[in-house]
Amino acid sequence: MARTLTWHFPLTRTHTGALLGNGTQGLMVWGVETLNITVGRAGFWDHRGGNVFASKTTFKQLRKLLEAGDEAAIKEIFAPPGKTAGQPDRPQQVGCGRLELSFANGMKPVTAVLDMETAALTVTLANAKGQKAKVVVRQSMFDELAWVEVPANLRGKVAVKFVSTWEYVGERLSKVGVKPPAIEQGAKGGSAWQELPADDGLACAWADHGAVITLATALGKKPLAKAKRLAGTKALAGIAKKTAGWWKDYWSDVPTLRLPDAALQRAYDYGVYKQAGLTTPHGVAASLQGPWLEEYQLPPWSCDYHFNINIQMIYWPALMTGRFDHFGPLWAMIRSWMPTLRQNAKGFFEADALMLPHAVDDRCMAVGQFWTGTIDHACTAWMAQMAWLHYRYSMDKKVLRDIAWPMLNGAFNGYWAMLEQVEANGEKRLSLPVSVSPEYGGSGMTAWGRDASFQLAAVHFLAATLPAAAEALGEKVDPRWERVQKELPPYSTVQTVQGVDLMKLLRATPEELPALQKMFLEPAPYWHEERRPGPRIALWQGRDLDTSHRHPSHLAGIYPFRTIDPAGERDKAVVKNSLYHWVREGGGAWSGWAIPFAAMIMMRCNLIEGGIQWLHIWDETFTNEGYGTLHDALFPGVSVIGGVAANTDDEIMQMDAGMGAITAIVDALVQCRGVLGDEIHVLPVVPRRWREFSFDGVWTEGAFRIGATVKGNKVREIRIVSEAGGTLKLVHGLGEQWTCNGKAMTGSTLELATNKGQTLVLRSAAA
């Protein structure tokens, strides 16, 4: 099926533009009177200002300060290097600039059509006389080179102007010792070279060859000559052919979805297209924005690596689409960090472990002074899970040995250094005395507590996974893993009765008591606005979710760590109460990436239609008219995060939400359940409005590829390919009577030992 997407000009802002990328160089094509090509280069860092926190304190010392309420001491510990004139207070990626193409005869862009299968962007130009022409924007997948193909009647009639990011942020950069770029502008081309005080400079060069206008970038000590050499390339046919082959191979192996929902089909197709240019195997490890850095501002949050959900969301689709080589740059970067991660853990935990702060640059230097994020050890565990899932989806033992095993152990050892034994209800158990839930409470002195549910889920994931990893590698089992599973609670809870918090009742003043007693004695109906059913999952001990919050990390045991079974006897009542309360608090303070994450949690609880609805809200509220995925709401009235008018000049784009949407969409179709992901559920609930649809090639844990067909709102056929062999356990939804490769079968689950390359076709009796 053809995969195309159309943009309608005028496109007034950088992030409304069509995207082209190769993991290193990113293009955003937009404009009004001119055709603008904003170019960014991933990895253009001013590294000054990194925060080395681990040498300043230990976990034990931090605990004492928190329990003493010594906010000043904590701020001093986590503060970045002392502010001095001419020095930034944090590392920062910097943009490059844009080319503005002005065409003769009053021609201006009208529409742009992206062929996602070839990454060719065809822009239609028109003037007031009705004359039309077309230019095509292309990019090499292997070089920092792009070009615009110009029709014969416009050759030599295109004026090219370069606008540097310095024109927007030069005053700010100059205050931290950055000099203006050296810009050369000629009739047939030009260049710009932006130097940095202590890092490699970035060069950009362009050239008008008549039939094509080239645009090149280069990063290095002396990058200008390389950029000019690339821009001088005239023999583009070979580059174009090699690039076309790359895209053909990419799409030949990506899962195909044929959905009855146009918005979600577009989100999936464009998302998978963007994945190719975001997490490219030979590119730079993807950060918050990947290579698509704007020119009109310094990228928010330094365009750094956020490991408390954002990078995970960006890389999740590589699992289910089977693009395992896309993890290469990420794991190479993290491997280079291992000495730093060990040093962090040695200094802070005083243990042989790994510690990954939540926000770092590409050298693993902490960005900023957000202390609750810096000590959020679930960041380490979550990336350990990412490595484990890479192994589970690919069944590549080299990944398990080289990446997952050291990360799983390093994360566990960090938690073990924080755990203590306490007595509760007459029994001894393990507990985390200091823990956080991402971004809840900011960096205030009340933003922590004992046994945060997010952290408990992460520890339990590690304790349950490490034995399986050890068995696969022939390693010894550590008895601490079993002890954690037995002695550490799965989550913390708050108790309420008919809307009354029992602790509030016990602490009530004489004036408050009558009203609270009345609420206690006179039960409110379940739908009553004051009812908050309990027990429900708490953020941490004694801390309820008391407002709308963008990071539902207290529910991480449902997803991503899957240590909670929403339908299991132990958890189902608590999950039901927790979901009720979470939905009741609502999404009024959610950011763009929060909504696909919320949809995933819904999907894992079989609330498939609720998850789909949230994805529609995301598409309509947190993407702009050019399909750009936003951190802030595009318009007021849905979320208080952002809610700015559409014509503002400080739009914040991040890649996490768009990639998260891919994961959420696939979760509606196929899920791996259980902490070890060894039970595959195909179409756990078929949406009532989805009458006819199909999909093929979705990867799952165990290296199975799944497809299915739905007709008349019923699952009719499921297709399975075992890429690695092994035991398949599949919950199919075909009904009680079905066939497997023509053989009559019964029951809701297929459990079968498969051979590598084996193909299975399951059909309902009614098919």
Secondary structure, DSSP 8 states (H G I E B T S, - for coil): ---EEEEES-B-SGGGSEEEE-SSEEEEEEBSSSEEEEEEETT-EE-TT-B--TTT--HHHHHHHHHHT-HHHHHHHH--S---TT--SS-EE---EEEEEEEGGG-EEEEEEEETTTTEEEEEEE-TTS-EEEEEEEE-SSSSEEEEE--GGGTT-EEEEEEETHHHHHHHHHTTT----EEEE-SSEEEEEE--SSS-EEEEEEEE-SSEEEEEEEEESS-HHHHHHHHT----HHHHHHHHHHHHHHHHTS-EEE-S-HHHHHHHHHHHHHHHHHS-TTS----SSTT---SSS--GGGG-EETTTHHHHHHHHHHHTT-GGGGHHHHHHHHHHHHHHHHHHHHHTSSS-----SEE-TT--B-S--HHHHT-THHHHHHHHHHHHHHHHH--HHHIIIIIHHHHHHHHHHHHHH-EEEEETTEEEEE-SSB--TTTTTTSTTS-BSS-HHHHHHHHHHHHHHHHHHHHHT----HHHHHHHHHS-S--EE-EETTEEHHHHHT--TTTHHHHHHHHHS---TT-TT---SSEE-SBTTB---S--S--GGGTTTTTS--S-TTSTTTHHHHHHHHHHHHHH-STT--TTHHHHHHHHHHHTT-HHHHHHHHHHHHHHSB-TT--BBSSBSSTTS-SSB---TT-S---B-SHHHHHHHHHHHHTTEEEESTT--EEEE-SS--TT--SEEEEEEEETTTEEEEEEEETTEEEEEEEEESS-EEEEEE--S-SEEEETTEEEESSEEEEEE-TT-EEEEEETT-
